[in-house]
Amino acid sequence: QVQLVESGGGLVQAGGSLRLSCAASGRTFRIDSMAWFRQAPGKEREFVAVITWIGRSTDYADSVKSRFNISRDNAKDALYLQMNNLRPEDTAVYYCAADDRVGRRPSEYRYWGQGTQVTVSS
């Protein structure tokens, strides 16, 4: 099993920045990729960004490309999401996910964190 714990959410004004963190523990050797998803009230969970654990390949949703940056620290088993130029529509609960495959669909990830709330005021 892999355990994931997110942190770093909060309230920020539009145009501001936040940095989310995700700490992984347990059988982290099983992880090939880690991703961020988000879910706004009344909406489905959506893909934000993903990074492969070895090759450092990244992929972003079009809505966050050029504003968000995903990175990881293998030595610390940590995942990060630097979010810049935040918009009210970025308001959501942000989830960290991990698995031994790479994908954009929530169903492709077995391991999930509990989520952290990000609220962007206009």
Secondary structure by P-SEA (a helix, b strand, c coil): cbbbbbcbbbbbcccbbbbbbbbbccccccccccbbbbbcccccccccccccccccbbbbcccccccbbbbbbccccbbbbbbcccccccccbbbbbbccccccccccccccccbbbbbbcc
